[in-house]
């Protein structure tokens, strides 16, 4: 019987790993021992190196890879030596017992316990250092993104299969690489001072994945903070190189907010149009904006640095907003006469289900803690919306006396909805009721209503 499990993040803490190994049945551990030693004895030194490289790729990839993606993720010399072979067959032969390939060509470990065995037991021939494995995957991603002629291939819709993985997950591998690895740092410096970074942004914009820039900004900030502390202790790194990556971490976030709409409409604008509009002290302007100054002149920019304004959301001509609220991944803008426009809080792109139309004047709105439900309190009805679908799940009539709501709150794991009114009374709705909920008085204040 062959067991196949879903890909999981391999970045466990050491206590988690130790518990997993303790729970590994002794019979399976002995089986993996026999498999590893038998495989090592049957392979040549060169083949053992190939097998280790493949296992590093498969065990520490952040999602399941296809056979083609694995071949493109390997070192260039390895790919060239194996290009004439049946690569799928080679994977099975070199990693037999540890790796399986399904009918769709997806490569995965035979079981999660096999992954933990390879990464955490160091007394067998195929022990894998997880940090070295993530370093290998990071460098593979960078090699793909910095490949000669990639921009031309994207223009002809001939992108490499591994590009999607490389473009979306390189920064996640970056923060798991050894912080003292000089090669990683130099590759980062090279990537962010060449046209490759613009090609990367173009690839994300063309596939509607600008959200990746936000995550990359966070990961780059984490990496630079750790590297800065490491270099400061050793006093070996010029401050200008640290500032380059710190500046790009800010640029990536601002580019999404300021130019996300433009990039989604015209991904090519990242090359010649966007850089000149960026502040003069930003890295993207210093490296690429000045080059376009002869053909495109931009004047009237108020600041030399990025300001506090992250994005601009337009509701259309003549539409006025009365309030704005943000929670989790959502930003809601309440506009007259009762429409709620929903935006992604990372990319500030209007969601596909926006706007929600309440159908009457709306006094207040409120998210639950996870922003999966939005409540809107109108003149005649209170409505509860599912933010992912835009569907109204519950509609309740307001009180006949029509007191205005002053505050609203979800409680008890989103099963209760409390409203404080101008008549100094707090009322609630039980959202678990199968029939439309009814108002219940919770508390009443003293004095005149």
N, C-alpha and C positions, 0 to 999 in steps of 0.2 A: 504494500500500500504506500502511496506517495502523498505526503502532506505538503500543502502549499498555503501560506498565510499571507495576509495583506502586509504591505511595506509599512514599517513603523520607524519613527525617528530613533536613530541609534545613539543619540547623545544623552545617555543615561548618566546620572551621578554614580560615583563609585559604590555607595551603599546599596543603590538599586541593583547594580550589576552583581554585587556579592550575594544579595538575596536571590536573584534569578539563578545564579549558579548553584546556590545551596538547594534550590527547588528542582534543579535538573536531575531527573532520575539517573541513578548510577548506571543502569543498563544503557541509556542513551549516551552518557558520557563515555563509557567504554566503547560503544559503537563508533563514536566520532574519533576516538583515539585510534582505533583499528583502521578507520577510513583514511585518516591523515597519514599514518605511517605507511600504509600500503600504497597510497598515492605517491608519497615521497620516494619510495623505493622503485616505483615503476617509471618515474619521469627522469629525464636528463636534467642537468643543472639549468640549462636554458629554458626548458619547458616548465620547471618548477618556478622560475622567475616570472614567466608568462602567467602561470596559474595564480601566483600571489598577486600580480597586478590586476587580474580579472576579479579575484576575490575581494581585493580592496575596493574596487569600483562598485561591485554589487552589494557588499555589506554596508557601505557608508553612503550610498546614494540616497537622496532624500525622497525619492519616489522610485517606483519600479521602472527600469530602463528596458528598451527594446534591444534586440541583438545589434541592430545598426547603431543605436546610440552608444552601446558599450564599445563597439569597434572604433567609433569616432572619439570616444572619451579616453582611449588608451594612448599611450605615448606614440608619437609619430613613427618612430623606428619600429615599434611593435606592430602597428597597423600595416606598415609597408611590408614587413616580413610575412604577415599572415593574409595579405589581401588576395593572394592566389588560392587560398585554401577555403574550404567550406567552414566559415567562421563559426556558424552555429554548432556544427559537429565538433569543432575544436574546443569550444567552451565546455561541452559535455565531457569530452575526453580528458581535458586538463583539470576540470574541477568536479569530476564525477562523484556523485553522492552528496555533495554540498550544494550544488546549484541545479535548478530545474528550469526548463523553457516550455511555456505553454503553447497551445496551438496558434496563438496570436503573435508569437515571437517575443513574448515578455520574459525577461530573465529575472529570477528571484532565488532567494535562499530556500532550501528544502523545508526549513522550519526556523522559527525565531530562535530556538535553542541552539541551532547550528551557528547562527550569527554570534550569539553570546559566547559560544565555545571558542570561535576563531578570534574574537576580539579580547577575550579576558583570560584565557588559559595560555600561559607562555611556555608550557613545557611540551610543545608539539611542533612539528616542522612548519606549519602554516599559521603560526601566531601573527596577528595583524595589529599594528599600533594604530589606534583609531585616529589620533592626531595626524599621523603621517598619511593615513588614508584620506582624511579631509583635505590635507594639503595637496595630495595628488589630484583630488576631484576639483579643487579650486583652480589649480594650474591647468587642468584639462579644460575647464570652463573658459579661462582666460585665453588659452590657445585657440579655442573656437571663436571667441569674440574678436580676437586680434589677427585672425587669419587673413592672408593677402587676398584681395578681391572680394571680400564679404559684401561690401556695399554694392558692388556691381551685381553680385548674385541675388541680393535682396531685390534690386530693381528689376531683375528678370524672373522673380518668383522662384528662385532655385536655392532656397535656404537649406543648409545642412539639417539633418533630422535632429542632431544634438543641440542645435542652436536654441530651441525653446527652453530646454533644461538649463543650458549655460546662462541664458539671458535672465531667467527668473530666479535662479538659486545660487549663483556664484557668491553672493554676499552672505548667504547662510553658511556656506562652507568656510568663508573667510574668517568668521568669528570663532570657528572651531579649529583653526590652524595654530601651530605653536607661535606664540607671540614673538619669539626670538628668531624666527626664520627670516633671514635677510632676503632670500630669493622672493618670498611673498611680498615683502615691502617694496622691493624694486619693481616687481611686476605691477603693483598697484600704482606706483609713481608713473610708470611708463603708460599704463592704460589711461590715466586721467590727464595726461599731457599730450595725448595724440587724438587723431580723428576717430579712433575706435569708440570713445565714450559717446560721441554723437551718433555713430552707427548703432550702438546699443540702444540709445534712447529712441532712435527711429524704429528699430525692430519692435520695441515695446509699444510705441504709439500705433504702428501699423496693425498690431494684433490686439489693440484695445486692452493693454495690460500696464497702463501707466501707474497703477497701484503699486507695482513692483518697485518703482522709484522711491516710494515712501518707506517701504521696508528696507531697501538698500541704504537709504539715508540713515535709518536707525542703526543698522548693522555697521555701517561705516563709522558712525559716531562712537559706537562701542569699541570697535577695533582701534581707532585713533586714540581714544582715551587710555586703553591698555598699553598701546605702543608708546604713547607719550610718557607714561609712568615708567615703562621699561627703559626707554632711551634716557630719561632724566636721571635715573639711577646710575646709568653707565656713562652719561655725558658724552655720547658719541654721535648724536644725530643733529644736524643743523636745524634750527627752529623753522626755517622756511619750508622744509619738506613736510613737517608736521602740519603746518598751516595750510598747505595745499590740500591735503585730504580732509581737514576740518572744514575748509571753505567749500569743497565739493559736497560734503554732507549737507550743508545748508542749501547749496544751489539745487540739488536734486529735489528737495522738498518744495522749494519756492517755484521751480520750473513747473511742477505739476499744478500748483495752485494758480499761478499767474497765466500760464500758457497751455494748460491742459486741453481746453476746448479747441484752441487753434491747432494743437498737435494731433488731436483726434481727427479733425477735418483734413489737415494737410501735414502728414508726418514729415515730409521733405522740408518743412519750414525750420526744423531743428538745425539744419546746416547753415543757412544764410540769413534767415529772417529773425529767429528768436535771439541768438547771441547779441546782436547790436542793441536790442531792447532791454537787456539785463543791466543792472547797475555796474558802473565802471570798475568797482573794486571786486566784483565777483570773479571767480576763476573762469567761468564760461565766457565772460566778456574779455578778460585779459588774454585768454588763449585763442578765442575764435571771433569775438566781436570786433576787435581792432582790424582783423583781416578784411572784414566786409565794409569798413568805414569808407573806402573809396567809391563803392558802388551804392551804399545805403547809408545816409546820414540821419541820425536820430538826435533831436534836440528837445529841450524842455523837460528832461528827466529831473525830478526834484531832489533826489538823493544819490549819493555815490555808493551807498550800501543798500541791501535789502531792507525795506521798512517792515513795520509790524503787520501790514495788510497781506494776508495770505492768499486771498482769492476774491473774485467779484462774481456775484450771482445775479443774473438779470431775469426778472419775472415777466418781461414784455412791456411794451408801451402802454402807459395808462394804468398799470397794475401797481397798487400800493401795498406794502407789507405793514402789519400791525405788531407782529412779534416774531421772534426767532428762538429756536431751542435746539440744543445739541445733546445727544446721548449715544454712547456706543459708536456704531458705524454710521449713524444717521444724523442729518441736520434737517430740521423742519422749519419752513417759513410760512407763517400764516398770512394770507393775503385776502383783501376784501374782494368780493363779499362773503367768502367762506370756502376758499380753496387753500389746500395745504400742499406746498411744493416740497418735495423730498430730494435731498442731495446726499451723495456719498461723502462722508467726513474726511476721507483720505484724498480723493481725487477731485471733490467738489463737482462731480458730474451729476446731472439730474437723473434720478433713477427711472427705470423703464415704466414703473407703475405710477409715477407722478404725473399730474397732481391728484390728491384725494379731494373729491367734491362733496362737501357736507350738505350743500343745498340750501343753506340759510346763513344768517349772520352767526359767527362763532365768537364767543367771548374768550375762551381759554383753550389751551391744548396741553397735554402732558404725556411724556413717555413713561413706560415702565423702566426698570433699572437696566434691562438688556436691549432696550429700543426695539423689541419685537412687537410691541403693542403701542398704539397711539390713541389716546382718548381726546375727543374734541367735544366741547360743551357749547351747543348752539342755543338759539332762542327757544326752540320747541323740543329738541332732542339732544341726547348725549350719545355719541357713537364711538365704538371701539374698533379700530382698524388693525388688520394684520399688515405690518409694514413690508413684509417680503412679497406679498401678493397684491396689496392695495385693496383687499376686500373688507367690507364692513361686516364684522362678525356678530356684533350685538348693537341694537339700537333701543334706547330707553327714553320714554317721554320725560321731560323736565317737570318740575313742580308747577302746579297751577298758579301759585302766587308769583312765579317767575323771579325769585331772588337771584341776584347775580353771584356767580362763583368767584371767590377770592383766592382760593388755593385748592389744589387737587393732588392726590397721592395714591399710588398703587401700594398695597401691603399684602402680607400673608401669602407670599409666593404668587403674587398677581391674581389672587382669588377674591380680594376685597378692593373696592375703590372708594376712597374717602374724599368728600368735598366739603370745604368750609365756605359758608355763604355769608352774604352781607347782612342777613337777619340774625347773625351771631349764633348760628346753629351748624353743627357738623352732622352730615348724613352720609350713609354708605350704601353701596350696591354690592350684593353677593354675585360675583360673576360666574360662579359655579352652578347657579340655578338653571335647570333645563328650560324653564319658561322665562320670558323676559323678567329680569330682576326688578324688585320694587324698592323704593327708597325706605331706609330705616334710620330713625333718629338715633344718633350716637351721643350727642351732648348738646346742651343749650346754655348759652352765656347769660349773665345777668344784665339787667338794665334794659333800656329801650331798644327795640329791634329797628 
